[in-house]
């Protein structure tokens, strides 16, 4: 069970770090579109986390 939490945490950190960097270095007009892309992985991560916590 601890392995699942570690993998989810690592995935979340990598997703946020890559997303923030992408938004920070892109053209300012593209930031709004790119920031929407940060939320795309949120649903699978949330579902995986809730599934892991129910076990």
Helices and strands as residue ranges (DSSP letters): H 2-25, H 28-38, H 40-54
